[in-house]
């Protein structure tokens, strides 16, 4: 599965960089801690942009390609930021046969983003997921921790309005 790299400019802060450098310093010299450093970096930034991967590679003395390889191999890592509201649409079999593909496409069109992308204002991100364990409510989508079941593409506008702060 190919992960999308964010098209949004990197907006890391000096405070985030300081935290990351402290983490790197703690594990410097032992490449076996690479995943731990990457997990902590994602906790700090919310995702692993190129600039952060580069700092990790240099600080841990590993090739940038290795950091990128780990980031793209493991599903726990994201190369693009998550929005304030992360919209997940289940495309598992039960949801898909009941129309989740159409729901995903309408969300993509309405938000102006594709899978694993974030709106320019940082408000919404869109993710296609496999089964979330709510097959009886198919088709299902989530906005952060809020679950919406037995929805149609026509419900999208009403659901998104709830997050229009």
JOHUNOR-V27277 format. One line per field, one symbol per residue. psi: psi as a letter, one per 40 degrees, with the letter a starting at -180 (. if undefined). A space follows every 50 residues. Layout:
psi=???
This chain:
psi=hhihhheiihfiidddddddddddddeiegeeedddddddddddeeagid dddddddddefiiddddddddddheeiheiiiidhhhhhhfiddddeeed ddddddddddefiaifiiideediihhhiaheffdeeiiiiihbehhhif iideedddddddff.
